Amino acid sequence: MKAFRLDELEAERAAHDGAYLQFIRERNMSVGLYALDSGATDPQQPHRQDEVYFVVSGRASITVGQETTPVSRGSVVYVPAGVPHKFHHISEDLRVLVVFSPPEG
């Protein structure tokens, strides 16, 4: 079993001065914590993997392909592999769990 606490993951991510912390990597998937502060610009490029975003906290909008929707705590968004996507209009610090399948990288 692998078990994690969100506050500990956030502290580890912040200690490494990065927006993304991968904390699970298995044969068929990887999971990470992605953080964008209020007003930040999302630098993401399309990924080669399918993704699922689960918004833990914050408020923003996300555009996936040509579709845009607001997201906040509890939102779940699926992004197919290769599709351009960005968080934007981040009005509250955004913390998102990201599941990649197959694993990122």
C-alpha positions as CSV (number, residue, x, y, z in Angstrom):
1,M,0.0,0.0,0.0
2,K,1.0,3.6,-0.6
3,A,-0.8,6.2,1.4
4,F,-0.3,10.0,1.3
5,R,-1.4,13.2,3.0
6,L,-2.2,16.1,0.8
7,D,-0.6,18.6,3.3
8,E,2.7,16.6,3.2
9,L,2.6,16.4,-0.6
10,E,2.0,20.1,-0.8
11,A,5.0,20.8,1.5
12,E,7.3,18.5,-0.5
13,R,6.2,20.2,-3.8
14,A,6.8,23.6,-2.4
15,A,10.2,22.6,-1.0
16,H,11.3,21.7,-4.5
17,D,10.1,25.0,-6.0
18,G,8.1,23.3,-8.7
19,A,4.5,23.4,-9.8
20,Y,4.3,19.6,-10.2
21,L,5.2,16.8,-7.9
22,Q,4.8,13.2,-9.1
23,F,4.3,10.9,-6.1
24,I,3.1,7.7,-7.7
25,R,4.6,6.0,-10.7
26,E,3.4,2.5,-11.6
27,R,3.3,0.4,-14.8
28,N,-0.1,1.7,-16.0
29,M,-0.4,5.1,-14.4
30,S,1.3,8.0,-12.6
31,V,-0.2,10.5,-10.1
32,G,1.0,14.0,-9.2
33,L,0.0,17.2,-7.5
34,Y,-0.1,20.3,-9.7
35,A,-0.2,23.8,-8.2
36,L,-0.9,27.1,-9.8
37,D,-1.2,30.2,-7.7
38,S,-3.9,32.9,-8.3
39,G,-3.1,34.9,-11.4
40,A,-0.5,32.4,-12.6
41,T,-0.1,31.3,-16.3
42,D,-0.4,27.5,-17.0
43,P,2.6,26.5,-19.1
44,Q,1.4,23.1,-20.1
45,Q,1.7,21.6,-23.5
46,P,-0.4,18.6,-24.7
47,H,0.7,15.3,-23.2
48,R,1.0,11.9,-24.9
49,Q,-1.1,10.3,-22.1
50,D,-4.7,10.5,-21.2
51,E,-5.2,12.6,-18.0
52,V,-7.7,13.1,-15.3
53,Y,-7.7,16.2,-13.2
54,F,-9.3,16.3,-9.7
55,V,-9.5,19.8,-8.3
56,V,-8.6,19.7,-4.6
57,S,-8.9,23.4,-4.0
58,G,-9.0,26.7,-5.8
59,R,-10.9,28.3,-8.6
60,A,-10.1,28.6,-12.3
61,S,-11.3,27.8,-15.8
62,I,-9.9,25.1,-18.0
63,T,-10.0,25.0,-21.8
64,V,-9.7,21.5,-23.4
65,G,-9.6,21.7,-27.1
66,Q,-12.3,24.2,-28.0
67,E,-14.4,23.7,-24.8
68,T,-14.1,25.8,-21.6
69,T,-15.6,25.2,-18.2
70,P,-15.1,26.7,-14.7
71,V,-13.5,24.4,-12.1
72,S,-13.4,24.4,-8.3
73,R,-13.0,22.0,-5.4
74,G,-14.5,18.7,-6.4
75,S,-14.3,19.2,-10.2
76,V,-13.1,16.3,-12.3
77,V,-11.9,16.8,-15.9
78,Y,-10.8,14.2,-18.4
79,V,-8.3,15.3,-21.1
80,P,-7.6,12.9,-24.0
81,A,-4.0,12.4,-25.0
82,G,-2.6,15.0,-27.5
83,V,-5.4,17.6,-26.9
84,P,-4.3,21.1,-26.0
85,H,-5.4,22.2,-22.6
86,K,-4.8,25.0,-20.1
87,F,-6.0,26.3,-16.8
88,H,-6.7,30.1,-16.9
89,H,-8.4,32.9,-15.0
90,I,-7.1,31.3,-11.8
91,S,-8.9,33.4,-9.1
92,E,-7.9,31.2,-6.1
93,D,-4.7,29.2,-5.6
94,L,-5.3,25.9,-7.6
95,R,-4.3,22.5,-6.3
96,V,-5.0,19.6,-8.6
97,L,-4.4,15.8,-8.4
98,V,-3.4,14.6,-11.9
99,V,-3.6,11.0,-13.0
100,F,-1.8,10.0,-16.2
101,S,-2.4,6.8,-18.0
102,P,0.0,5.4,-19.1
103,P,2.5,7.0,-16.8
104,E,3.9,10.4,-17.7
105,G,7.4,10.6,-19.1
